[in-house]
Amino acid sequence: MSITQQYILNTYRARRLCEPAPPAPGAHDWQLMRELRDYQALRAVVAGRPARGRLRTVLSRWVHGRRPRPSC
């Protein structure tokens, strides 16, 4: 059974039971990838390695108390 077929079956069951429909496949993939990247950066900081990306920006703001530069 494919993902699409399973989704259609789950939607049908939810409608018959008057429950909310499940999210479509792939609806939260980007959010999941961002959270995974942030989690890996956090693990790097805890292990004593330098962070990169958004987490590093947030940590530097906390430490230095600066506001981020506006990006124009």
MITORBA-48403 format. One record per atom (N, C-alpha, C, O): residue number from 1; atom name; x, y, z. Coordinates in pm, whole numbers, padded with zeros to 5 digits. Each point is the difference from the previous one (the first is absolute). Layout:
<node><n>NUM</n><atom>CA</atom><px>X</px><py>Y</py><pz>Z</pz></node>
...
END
This chain:
<node><n>1</n><atom>N</atom><px>00085</px><py>-00116</py><pz>00000</pz></node>
<node><n>1</n><atom>CA</atom><px>-00085</px><py>00116</py><pz>00000</pz></node>
<node><n>1</n><atom>C</atom><px>00090</px><py>00123</py><pz>00000</pz></node>
<node><n>1</n><atom>O</atom><px>00095</px><py>00009</py><pz>00078</pz></node>
<node><n>2</n><atom>N</atom><px>-00124</px><py>00085</py><pz>-00165</pz></node>
<node><n>2</n><atom>CA</atom><px>00081</px><py>00121</py><pz>-00009</pz></node>
<node><n>2</n><atom>C</atom><px>-00040</px><py>00100</py><pz>00110</pz></node>
<node><n>2</n><atom>O</atom><px>-00101</px><py>-00018</py><pz>00069</pz></node>
<node><n>3</n><atom>N</atom><px>00180</px><py>00120</py><pz>-00054</pz></node>
<node><n>3</n><atom>CA</atom><px>-00027</px><py>00102</py><pz>00100</pz></node>
<node><n>3</n><atom>C</atom><px>-00132</px><py>00072</py><pz>-00031</pz></node>
<node><n>3</n><atom>O</atom><px>-00078</px><py>00031</py><pz>00089</pz></node>
<node><n>4</n><atom>N</atom><px>00056</px><py>-00007</py><pz>-00217</pz></node>
<node><n>4</n><atom>CA</atom><px>-00122</px><py>00070</py><pz>-00040</pz></node>
<node><n>4</n><atom>C</atom><px>-00124</px><py>-00084</py><pz>00029</pz></node>
<node><n>4</n><atom>O</atom><px>-00100</px><py>00051</py><pz>00049</pz></node>
<node><n>5</n><atom>N</atom><px>00108</px><py>-00179</py><pz>-00077</pz></node>
<node><n>5</n><atom>CA</atom><px>-00112</px><py>-00089</py><pz>00028</pz></node>
<node><n>5</n><atom>C</atom><px>-00028</px><py>-00007</py><pz>00150</pz></node>
<node><n>5</n><atom>O</atom><px>-00115</px><py>00000</py><pz>00042</pz></node>
<node><n>6</n><atom>N</atom><px>00221</px><py>-00007</py><pz>00040</pz></node>
<node><n>6</n><atom>CA</atom><px>-00017</px><py>-00003</py><pz>00145</pz></node>
<node><n>6</n><atom>C</atom><px>-00062</px><py>00129</py><pz>00049</pz></node>
<node><n>6</n><atom>O</atom><px>-00086</px><py>-00001</py><pz>00089</pz></node>
<node><n>7</n><atom>N</atom><px>00128</px><py>00114</py><pz>-00145</pz></node>
<node><n>7</n><atom>CA</atom><px>-00057</px><py>00130</py><pz>00038</pz></node>
<node><n>7</n><atom>C</atom><px>-00149</px><py>00005</py><pz>-00032</pz></node>
<node><n>7</n><atom>O</atom><px>-00080</px><py>00046</py><pz>00081</pz></node>
<node><n>8</n><atom>N</atom><px>00044</px><py>-00091</py><pz>-00201</pz></node>
<node><n>8</n><atom>CA</atom><px>-00141</px><py>00000</py><pz>-00039</pz></node>
<node><n>8</n><atom>C</atom><px>-00082</px><py>-00089</py><pz>00093</pz></node>
<node><n>8</n><atom>O</atom><px>-00110</px><py>00037</py><pz>00040</pz></node>
<node><n>9</n><atom>N</atom><px>00163</px><py>-00154</py><pz>-00005</pz></node>
<node><n>9</n><atom>CA</atom><px>-00070</px><py>-00090</py><pz>00092</pz></node>
<node><n>9</n><atom>C</atom><px>-00016</px><py>00064</py><pz>00137</pz></node>
<node><n>9</n><atom>O</atom><px>-00107</px><py>-00008</py><pz>00060</pz></node>
<node><n>10</n><atom>N</atom><px>00213</px><py>00071</py><pz>-00009</pz></node>
<node><n>10</n><atom>CA</atom><px>-00008</px><py>00066</py><pz>00131</pz></node>
<node><n>10</n><atom>C</atom><px>-00098</px><py>00117</py><pz>-00002</pz></node>
<node><n>10</n><atom>O</atom><px>-00072</px><py>00022</py><pz>00097</pz></node>
<node><n>11</n><atom>N</atom><px>00069</px><py>00052</py><pz>-00207</pz></node>
<node><n>11</n><atom>CA</atom><px>-00095</px><py>00110</py><pz>-00013</pz></node>
<node><n>11</n><atom>C</atom><px>-00144</px><py>-00052</py><pz>-00001</pz></node>
<node><n>11</n><atom>O</atom><px>-00088</px><py>00058</py><pz>00063</pz></node>
<node><n>12</n><atom>N</atom><px>00066</px><py>-00166</py><pz>-00134</pz></node>
<node><n>12</n><atom>CA</atom><px>-00132</px><py>-00062</py><pz>-00005</pz></node>
<node><n>12</n><atom>C</atom><px>-00044</px><py>-00046</py><pz>00139</pz></node>
<node><n>12</n><atom>O</atom><px>-00114</px><py>00025</py><pz>00042</pz></node>
<node><n>13</n><atom>N</atom><px>00204</px><py>-00092</py><pz>00030</pz></node>
<node><n>13</n><atom>CA</atom><px>-00033</px><py>-00046</py><pz>00136</pz></node>
<node><n>13</n><atom>C</atom><px>-00031</px><py>00117</py><pz>00093</pz></node>
<node><n>13</n><atom>O</atom><px>-00095</px><py>-00004</py><pz>00078</pz></node>
<node><n>14</n><atom>N</atom><px>00177</px><py>00109</py><pz>-00087</pz></node>
<node><n>14</n><atom>CA</atom><px>-00020</px><py>00117</py><pz>00086</pz></node>
<node><n>14</n><atom>C</atom><px>-00134</px><py>00066</py><pz>-00030</pz></node>
<node><n>14</n><atom>O</atom><px>-00070</px><py>00043</py><pz>00092</pz></node>
<node><n>15</n><atom>N</atom><px>00034</px><py>-00035</py><pz>-00219</pz></node>
<node><n>15</n><atom>CA</atom><px>-00128</px><py>00061</py><pz>-00035</pz></node>
<node><n>15</n><atom>C</atom><px>-00118</px><py>-00083</py><pz>00050</pz></node>
<node><n>15</n><atom>O</atom><px>-00100</px><py>00056</py><pz>00046</pz></node>
<node><n>16</n><atom>N</atom><px>00112</px><py>-00188</py><pz>-00054</pz></node>
<node><n>16</n><atom>CA</atom><px>-00108</px><py>-00087</py><pz>00046</pz></node>
<node><n>16</n><atom>C</atom><px>-00017</px><py>00007</py><pz>00152</pz></node>
<node><n>16</n><atom>O</atom><px>-00111</px><py>-00015</py><pz>00051</pz></node>
<node><n>17</n><atom>N</atom><px>00222</px><py>00038</py><pz>00021</pz></node>
<node><n>17</n><atom>CA</atom><px>-00005</px><py>00007</py><pz>00146</pz></node>
<node><n>17</n><atom>C</atom><px>-00014</px><py>00143</py><pz>00052</pz></node>
<node><n>17</n><atom>O</atom><px>00007</px><py>00023</py><pz>00121</pz></node>
<node><n>18</n><atom>N</atom><px>-00027</px><py>00073</py><pz>-00212</pz></node>
<node><n>18</n><atom>CA</atom><px>-00015</px><py>00142</py><pz>00036</pz></node>
<node><n>18</n><atom>C</atom><px>00122</px><py>00052</py><pz>00076</pz></node>
<node><n>18</n><atom>O</atom><px>-00015</px><py>00075</py><pz>00096</pz></node>
<node><n>19</n><atom>N</atom><px>00133</px><py>-00115</py><pz>-00139</pz></node>
<node><n>19</n><atom>CA</atom><px>00126</px><py>00047</py><pz>00059</pz></node>
<node><n>19</n><atom>C</atom><px>00068</px><py>00093</py><pz>-00099</pz></node>
<node><n>19</n><atom>O</atom><px>-00034</px><py>00000</py><pz>-00118</pz></node>
<node><n>20</n><atom>N</atom><px>00129</px><py>00080</py><pz>00165</pz></node>
<node><n>20</n><atom>CA</atom><px>00072</px><py>00087</py><pz>-00094</pz></node>
<node><n>20</n><atom>C</atom><px>00085</px><py>-00082</py><pz>-00097</pz></node>
<node><n>20</n><atom>O</atom><px>00050</px><py>-00107</py><pz>00035</pz></node>
<node><n>21</n><atom>N</atom><px>-00036</px><py>00157</py><pz>-00155</pz></node>
<node><n>21</n><atom>CA</atom><px>00078</px><py>-00071</py><pz>-00102</pz></node>
<node><n>21</n><atom>C</atom><px>00148</px><py>00004</py><pz>00035</pz></node>
<node><n>21</n><atom>O</atom><px>00047</px><py>00098</py><pz>00058</pz></node>
<node><n>22</n><atom>N</atom><px>00027</px><py>-00202</py><pz>-00091</pz></node>
<node><n>22</n><atom>CA</atom><px>00144</px><py>-00001</py><pz>00026</pz></node>
<node><n>22</n><atom>C</atom><px>00071</px><py>00096</py><pz>-00095</pz></node>
<node><n>22</n><atom>O</atom><px>-00053</px><py>00031</py><pz>-00107</pz></node>
<node><n>23</n><atom>N</atom><px>00173</px><py>00015</py><pz>00144</pz></node>
<node><n>23</n><atom>CA</atom><px>00074</px><py>00089</py><pz>-00091</pz></node>
<node><n>23</n><atom>C</atom><px>00042</px><py>-00076</py><pz>-00126</pz></node>
<node><n>23</n><atom>O</atom><px>00027</px><py>-00120</py><pz>00004</pz></node>
<node><n>24</n><atom>N</atom><px>-00021</px><py>00193</py><pz>-00113</pz></node>
<node><n>24</n><atom>CA</atom><px>00042</px><py>-00061</py><pz>-00126</pz></node>
<node><n>24</n><atom>C</atom><px>00145</px><py>-00044</py><pz>00007</pz></node>
<node><n>24</n><atom>O</atom><px>00079</px><py>00061</py><pz>00073</pz></node>
<node><n>25</n><atom>N</atom><px>-00041</px><py>-00165</py><pz>-00145</pz></node>
<node><n>25</n><atom>CA</atom><px>00140</px><py>-00044</py><pz>00001</pz></node>
<node><n>25</n><atom>C</atom><px>00092</px><py>00110</py><pz>-00051</pz></node>
<node><n>25</n><atom>O</atom><px>-00026</px><py>00062</py><pz>-00103</pz></node>
<node><n>26</n><atom>N</atom><px>00132</px><py>-00038</py><pz>00177</pz></node>
<node><n>26</n><atom>CA</atom><px>00097</px><py>00102</py><pz>-00038</pz></node>
<node><n>26</n><atom>C</atom><px>-00035</px><py>00139</py><pz>00047</pz></node>
<node><n>26</n><atom>O</atom><px>00073</px><py>00094</py><pz>-00031</pz></node>
<node><n>27</n><atom>N</atom><px>-00181</px><py>-00078</py><pz>00105</pz></node>
<node><n>27</n><atom>CA</atom><px>-00042</px><py>00134</py><pz>00042</pz></node>
<node><n>27</n><atom>C</atom><px>00098</px><py>00062</py><pz>00099</pz></node>
<node><n>27</n><atom>O</atom><px>00013</px><py>00123</py><pz>00003</pz></node>
<node><n>28</n><atom>N</atom><px>00055</px><py>-00202</py><pz>00077</pz></node>
<node><n>28</n><atom>CA</atom><px>00088</px><py>00053</py><pz>00104</pz></node>
<node><n>28</n><atom>C</atom><px>00147</px><py>-00037</py><pz>-00022</pz></node>
<node><n>28</n><atom>O</atom><px>00079</px><py>00005</py><pz>00094</pz></node>
<node><n>29</n><atom>N</atom><px>-00043</px><py>-00041</py><pz>-00216</pz></node>
<node><n>29</n><atom>CA</atom><px>00137</px><py>-00044</py><pz>-00026</pz></node>
<node><n>29</n><atom>C</atom><px>00102</px><py>00110</py><pz>00024</pz></node>
<node><n>29</n><atom>O</atom><px>00105</px><py>-00026</py><pz>00059</pz></node>
<node><n>30</n><atom>N</atom><px>-00132</px><py>00149</py><pz>-00104</pz></node>
<node><n>30</n><atom>CA</atom><px>00096</px><py>00109</py><pz>00017</pz></node>
<node><n>30</n><atom>C</atom><px>00018</px><py>00034</py><pz>00147</pz></node>
<node><n>30</n><atom>O</atom><px>00111</px><py>00026</py><pz>00045</pz></node>
<node><n>31</n><atom>N</atom><px>-00221</px><py>-00025</py><pz>00029</pz></node>
<node><n>31</n><atom>CA</atom><px>00009</px><py>00029</py><pz>00144</pz></node>
<node><n>31</n><atom>C</atom><px>00083</px><py>-00108</py><pz>00070</pz></node>
<node><n>31</n><atom>O</atom><px>00081</px><py>00031</py><pz>00087</pz></node>
<node><n>32</n><atom>N</atom><px>-00101</px><py>-00156</py><pz>-00125</pz></node>
<node><n>32</n><atom>CA</atom><px>00076</px><py>-00109</py><pz>00058</pz></node>
<node><n>32</n><atom>C</atom><px>00149</px><py>00015</py><pz>-00030</pz></node>
<node><n>32</n><atom>O</atom><px>00083</px><py>-00023</py><pz>00088</pz></node>
<node><n>33</n><atom>N</atom><px>-00050</px><py>00060</py><pz>-00210</pz></node>
<node><n>33</n><atom>CA</atom><px>00142</px><py>00016</py><pz>-00037</pz></node>
<node><n>33</n><atom>C</atom><px>00063</px><py>00115</py><pz>00078</pz></node>
<node><n>33</n><atom>O</atom><px>00116</px><py>-00011</py><pz>00042</pz></node>
<node><n>34</n><atom>N</atom><px>-00189</px><py>00121</py><pz>-00023</pz></node>
<node><n>34</n><atom>CA</atom><px>00053</px><py>00112</py><pz>00079</pz></node>
<node><n>34</n><atom>C</atom><px>00024</px><py>-00043</py><pz>00145</pz></node>
<node><n>34</n><atom>O</atom><px>00104</px><py>00032</py><pz>00058</pz></node>
<node><n>35</n><atom>N</atom><px>-00199</px><py>-00104</py><pz>-00001</pz></node>
<node><n>35</n><atom>CA</atom><px>00015</px><py>-00044</py><pz>00138</pz></node>
<node><n>35</n><atom>C</atom><px>00116</px><py>-00098</py><pz>00014</pz></node>
<node><n>35</n><atom>O</atom><px>00072</px><py>00005</py><pz>00100</pz></node>
<node><n>36</n><atom>N</atom><px>-00054</px><py>-00092</py><pz>-00197</pz></node>
<node><n>36</n><atom>CA</atom><px>00113</px><py>-00093</py><pz>00003</pz></node>
<node><n>36</n><atom>C</atom><px>00132</px><py>00075</py><pz>-00007</pz></node>
<node><n>36</n><atom>O</atom><px>00094</px><py>-00032</py><pz>00073</pz></node>
<node><n>37</n><atom>N</atom><px>-00086</px><py>00131</py><pz>-00160</pz></node>
<node><n>37</n><atom>CA</atom><px>00123</px><py>00080</py><pz>-00012</pz></node>
<node><n>37</n><atom>C</atom><px>00029</px><py>00074</py><pz>00130</pz></node>
<node><n>37</n><atom>O</atom><px>00114</px><py>00005</py><pz>00044</pz></node>
<node><n>38</n><atom>N</atom><px>-00218</px><py>00054</py><pz>00017</pz></node>
<node><n>38</n><atom>CA</atom><px>00020</px><py>00071</py><pz>00126</pz></node>
<node><n>38</n><atom>C</atom><px>00041</px><py>-00096</py><pz>00112</pz></node>
<node><n>38</n><atom>O</atom><px>00083</px><py>00035</py><pz>00084</pz></node>
<node><n>39</n><atom>N</atom><px>-00140</px><py>-00154</py><pz>-00084</pz></node>
<node><n>39</n><atom>CA</atom><px>00036</px><py>-00099</py><pz>00102</pz></node>
<node><n>39</n><atom>C</atom><px>00146</px><py>-00041</py><pz>-00016</pz></node>
<node><n>39</n><atom>O</atom><px>00071</px><py>-00014</py><pz>00099</pz></node>
<node><n>40</n><atom>N</atom><px>-00026</px><py>-00006</py><pz>-00222</pz></node>
<node><n>40</n><atom>CA</atom><px>00140</px><py>-00038</py><pz>-00023</pz></node>
<node><n>40</n><atom>C</atom><px>00094</px><py>00112</py><pz>00042</pz></node>
<node><n>40</n><atom>O</atom><px>00107</px><py>-00026</py><pz>00055</pz></node>
<node><n>41</n><atom>N</atom><px>-00146</px><py>00151</py><pz>-00080</pz></node>
<node><n>41</n><atom>CA</atom><px>00082</px><py>00114</py><pz>00043</pz></node>
<node><n>41</n><atom>C</atom><px>00005</px><py>00007</py><pz>00152</pz></node>
<node><n>41</n><atom>O</atom><px>00106</px><py>00029</py><pz>00057</pz></node>
<node><n>42</n><atom>N</atom><px>-00217</px><py>-00054</py><pz>00008</pz></node>
<node><n>42</n><atom>CA</atom><px>-00003</px><py>00000</py><pz>00147</pz></node>
<node><n>42</n><atom>C</atom><px>00091</px><py>-00109</py><pz>00055</pz></node>
<node><n>42</n><atom>O</atom><px>00074</px><py>00023</py><pz>00095</pz></node>
<node><n>43</n><atom>N</atom><px>-00081</px><py>-00141</py><pz>-00154</pz></node>
<node><n>43</n><atom>CA</atom><px>00088</px><py>-00110</py><pz>00044</pz></node>
<node><n>43</n><atom>C</atom><px>00147</px><py>00036</py><pz>-00019</pz></node>
<node><n>43</n><atom>O</atom><px>00085</px><py>-00038</py><pz>00080</pz></node>
<node><n>44</n><atom>N</atom><px>-00054</px><py>00112</py><pz>-00187</pz></node>
<node><n>44</n><atom>CA</atom><px>00138</px><py>00043</py><pz>-00023</pz></node>
<node><n>44</n><atom>C</atom><px>00046</px><py>00095</py><pz>00110</pz></node>
<node><n>44</n><atom>O</atom><px>00113</px><py>-00011</py><pz>00048</pz></node>
<node><n>45</n><atom>N</atom><px>-00200</px><py>00103</py><pz>-00008</pz></node>
<node><n>45</n><atom>CA</atom><px>00034</px><py>00095</py><pz>00106</pz></node>
<node><n>45</n><atom>C</atom><px>00020</px><py>-00073</py><pz>00132</pz></node>
<node><n>45</n><atom>O</atom><px>00095</px><py>00029</py><pz>00073</pz></node>
<node><n>46</n><atom>N</atom><px>-00182</px><py>-00122</py><pz>-00042</pz></node>
<node><n>46</n><atom>CA</atom><px>00011</px><py>-00076</py><pz>00125</pz></node>
<node><n>46</n><atom>C</atom><px>00129</px><py>-00081</py><pz>00002</pz></node>
<node><n>46</n><atom>O</atom><px>00061</px><py>-00018</py><pz>00105</pz></node>
<node><n>47</n><atom>N</atom><px>-00020</px><py>-00032</py><pz>-00222</pz></node>
<node><n>47</n><atom>CA</atom><px>00123</px><py>-00079</py><pz>-00009</pz></node>
<node><n>47</n><atom>C</atom><px>00125</px><py>00087</py><pz>-00005</pz></node>
<node><n>47</n><atom>O</atom><px>00111</px><py>-00053</py><pz>00001</pz></node>
<node><n>48</n><atom>N</atom><px>-00128</px><py>00186</py><pz>-00005</pz></node>
<node><n>48</n><atom>CA</atom><px>00116</px><py>00089</py><pz>00002</pz></node>
<node><n>48</n><atom>C</atom><px>00048</px><py>00042</py><pz>-00137</pz></node>
<node><n>48</n><atom>O</atom><px>00106</px><py>00062</py><pz>-00012</pz></node>
<node><n>49</n><atom>N</atom><px>-00181</px><py>-00094</py><pz>-00093</pz></node>
<node><n>49</n><atom>CA</atom><px>00038</px><py>00043</py><pz>-00135</pz></node>
<node><n>49</n><atom>C</atom><px>-00075</px><py>00128</py><pz>-00032</pz></node>
<node><n>49</n><atom>O</atom><px>-00106</px><py>00026</py><pz>00058</pz></node>
<node><n>50</n><atom>N</atom><px>00159</px><py>00055</py><pz>-00150</pz></node>
<node><n>50</n><atom>CA</atom><px>-00070</px><py>00125</py><pz>-00034</pz></node>
<node><n>50</n><atom>C</atom><px>-00130</px><py>-00026</py><pz>-00075</pz></node>
<node><n>50</n><atom>O</atom><px>-00009</px><py>-00091</py><pz>-00082</pz></node>
<node><n>51</n><atom>N</atom><px>-00090</px><py>00173</py><pz>00112</pz></node>
<node><n>51</n><atom>CA</atom><px>-00129</px><py>-00011</py><pz>-00071</pz></node>
<node><n>51</n><atom>C</atom><px>00008</px><py>00078</py><pz>-00129</pz></node>
<node><n>51</n><atom>O</atom><px>00086</px><py>00087</py><pz>-00017</pz></node>
<node><n>52</n><atom>N</atom><px>-00176</px><py>-00119</py><pz>-00074</pz></node>
<node><n>52</n><atom>CA</atom><px>-00008</px><py>00070</py><pz>-00128</pz></node>
<node><n>52</n><atom>C</atom><px>-00145</px><py>00035</py><pz>-00025</pz></node>
<node><n>52</n><atom>O</atom><px>-00090</px><py>-00064</py><pz>00053</pz></node>
<node><n>53</n><atom>N</atom><px>00068</px><py>00166</py><pz>-00135</pz></node>
<node><n>53</n><atom>CA</atom><px>-00135</px><py>00032</py><pz>-00045</pz></node>
<node><n>53</n><atom>C</atom><px>-00084</px><py>00075</py><pz>00101</pz></node>
<node><n>53</n><atom>O</atom><px>00051</px><py>00082</py><pz>00077</pz></node>
<node><n>54</n><atom>N</atom><px>-00181</px><py>-00112</py><pz>-00077</pz></node>
<node><n>54</n><atom>CA</atom><px>-00095</px><py>00074</py><pz>00082</pz></node>
<node><n>54</n><atom>C</atom><px>00027</px><py>-00012</py><pz>00149</pz></node>
<node><n>54</n><atom>O</atom><px>-00014</px><py>00097</py><pz>00074</pz></node>
<node><n>55</n><atom>N</atom><px>00054</px><py>-00216</py><pz>-00028</pz></node>
<node><n>55</n><atom>CA</atom><px>00024</px><py>-00018</py><pz>00142</pz></node>
<node><n>55</n><atom>C</atom><px>00119</px><py>00084</py><pz>00046</pz></node>
<node><n>55</n><atom>O</atom><px>-00003</px><py>00058</py><pz>00108</pz></node>
<node><n>56</n><atom>N</atom><px>00107</px><py>-00050</py><pz>-00191</pz></node>
<node><n>56</n><atom>CA</atom><px>00115</px><py>00082</py><pz>00035</pz></node>
<node><n>56</n><atom>C</atom><px>-00040</px><py>00146</py><pz>00011</pz></node>
<node><n>56</n><atom>O</atom><px>00047</px><py>00071</py><pz>00090</pz></node>
<node><n>57</n><atom>N</atom><px>-00133</px><py>-00025</py><pz>-00179</pz></node>
<node><n>57</n><atom>CA</atom><px>-00047</px><py>00138</py><pz>00005</pz></node>
<node><n>57</n><atom>C</atom><px>-00075</px><py>00027</py><pz>00129</pz></node>
<node><n>57</n><atom>O</atom><px>00022</px><py>00103</py><pz>00065</pz></node>
<node><n>58</n><atom>N</atom><px>-00110</px><py>-00194</py><pz>-00027</pz></node>
<node><n>58</n><atom>CA</atom><px>-00077</px><py>00017</py><pz>00123</pz></node>
<node><n>58</n><atom>C</atom><px>00091</px><py>-00002</py><pz>00121</pz></node>
<node><n>58</n><atom>O</atom><px>-00013</px><py>00083</py><pz>00090</pz></node>
<node><n>59</n><atom>N</atom><px>00106</px><py>-00178</py><pz>-00086</pz></node>
<node><n>59</n><atom>CA</atom><px>00091</px><py>-00007</py><pz>00114</pz></node>
<node><n>59</n><atom>C</atom><px>00087</px><py>00124</py><pz>00010</pz></node>
<node><n>59</n><atom>O</atom><px>00023</px><py>00049</py><pz>00111</pz></node>
<node><n>60</n><atom>N</atom><px>00024</px><py>00004</py><pz>-00223</pz></node>
<node><n>60</n><atom>CA</atom><px>00082</px><py>00121</py><pz>00006</pz></node>
<node><n>60</n><atom>C</atom><px>-00082</px><py>00119</py><pz>00045</pz></node>
<node><n>60</n><atom>O</atom><px>00052</px><py>00089</py><pz>00069</pz></node>
<node><n>61</n><atom>N</atom><px>-00180</px><py>-00084</py><pz>-00106</pz></node>
<node><n>61</n><atom>CA</atom><px>-00087</px><py>00107</py><pz>00048</pz></node>
<node><n>61</n><atom>C</atom><px>-00017</px><py>-00007</py><pz>00150</pz></node>
<node><n>61</n><atom>O</atom><px>00002</px><py>00102</py><pz>00069</pz></node>
<node><n>62</n><atom>N</atom><px>-00018</px><py>-00223</py><pz>-00016</pz></node>
<node><n>62</n><atom>CA</atom><px>-00015</px><py>-00016</py><pz>00145</pz></node>
<node><n>62</n><atom>C</atom><px>00127</px><py>00043</py><pz>00072</pz></node>
<node><n>62</n><atom>O</atom><px>-00006</px><py>00068</py><pz>00103</pz></node>
<node><n>63</n><atom>N</atom><px>00120</px><py>-00109</py><pz>-00156</pz></node>
<node><n>63</n><atom>CA</atom><px>00127</px><py>00029</py><pz>00066</pz></node>
<node><n>63</n><atom>C</atom><px>00035</px><py>00148</py><pz>-00010</pz></node>
<node><n>63</n><atom>O</atom><px>00039</px><py>00062</py><pz>00099</pz></node>
<node><n>64</n><atom>N</atom><px>-00051</px><py>-00006</py><pz>-00219</pz></node>
<node><n>64</n><atom>CA</atom><px>00045</px><py>00137</py><pz>-00024</pz></node>
<node><n>64</n><atom>C</atom><px>-00111</px><py>00103</py><pz>00015</pz></node>
<node><n>64</n><atom>O</atom><px>00029</px><py>00119</py><pz>00011</pz></node>
<node><n>65</n><atom>N</atom><px>-00153</px><py>-00161</py><pz>-00010</pz></node>
<node><n>65</n><atom>CA</atom><px>-00110</px><py>00092</py><pz>00018</pz></node>
<node><n>65</n><atom>C</atom><px>-00023</px><py>00095</py><pz>-00116</pz></node>
<node><n>65</n><atom>O</atom><px>-00054</px><py>00109</py><pz>00018</pz></node>
<node><n>66</n><atom>N</atom><px>00095</px><py>-00149</py><pz>-00138</pz></node>
<node><n>66</n><atom>CA</atom><px>-00017</px><py>00087</py><pz>-00117</pz></node>
<node><n>66</n><atom>C</atom><px>-00124</px><py>-00038</py><pz>-00078</pz></node>
<node><n>66</n><atom>O</atom><px>-00048</px><py>-00114</py><pz>00005</pz></node>
<node><n>67</n><atom>N</atom><px>-00002</px><py>00212</py><pz>-00076</pz></node>
<node><n>67</n><atom>CA</atom><px>-00113</px><py>-00028</py><pz>-00089</pz></node>
<node><n>67</n><atom>C</atom><px>00056</px><py>-00044</py><pz>-00136</pz></node>
<node><n>67</n><atom>O</atom><px>00110</px><py>00042</py><pz>-00038</pz></node>
<node><n>68</n><atom>N</atom><px>-00183</px><py>-00126</py><pz>-00034</pz></node>
<node><n>68</n><atom>CA</atom><px>00048</px><py>-00042</py><pz>-00131</pz></node>
<node><n>68</n><atom>C</atom><px>-00003</px><py>00115</py><pz>-00099</pz></node>
<node><n>68</n><atom>O</atom><px>-00084</px><py>00090</py><pz>00010</pz></node>
<node><n>69</n><atom>N</atom><px>00175</px><py>-00093</py><pz>-00106</pz></node>
<node><n>69</n><atom>CA</atom><px>00003</px><py>00102</py><pz>-00104</pz></node>
<node><n>69</n><atom>C</atom><px>-00119</px><py>-00016</py><pz>-00092</pz></node>
<node><n>69</n><atom>O</atom><px>-00037</px><py>-00113</py><pz>-00034</pz></node>
<node><n>70</n><atom>N</atom><px>-00024</px><py>00224</py><pz>-00007</pz></node>
<node><n>70</n><atom>CA</atom><px>-00111</px><py>-00013</py><pz>-00097</pz></node>
<node><n>70</n><atom>C</atom><px>00057</px><py>-00042</py><pz>-00135</pz></node>
<node><n>70</n><atom>O</atom><px>00101</px><py>00054</py><pz>-00045</pz></node>
<node><n>71</n><atom>N</atom><px>-00166</px><py>-00147</py><pz>-00019</pz></node>
<node><n>71</n><atom>CA</atom><px>00047</px><py>-00046</py><pz>-00131</pz></node>
<node><n>71</n><atom>C</atom><px>-00084</px><py>00067</py><pz>-00108</pz></node>
<node><n>71</n><atom>O</atom><px>-00120</px><py>-00026</py><pz>-00013</pz></node>
<node><n>72</n><atom>N</atom><px>00183</px><py>00112</py><pz>-00062</pz></node>
<node><n>72</n><atom>CA</atom><px>-00072</px><py>00073</py><pz>-00105</pz></node>
<node><n>72</n><atom>C</atom><px>00036</px><py>-00054</py><pz>-00136</pz></node>
<node><n>72</n><atom>O</atom><px>-00051</px><py>00049</py><pz>-00101</pz></node>
END
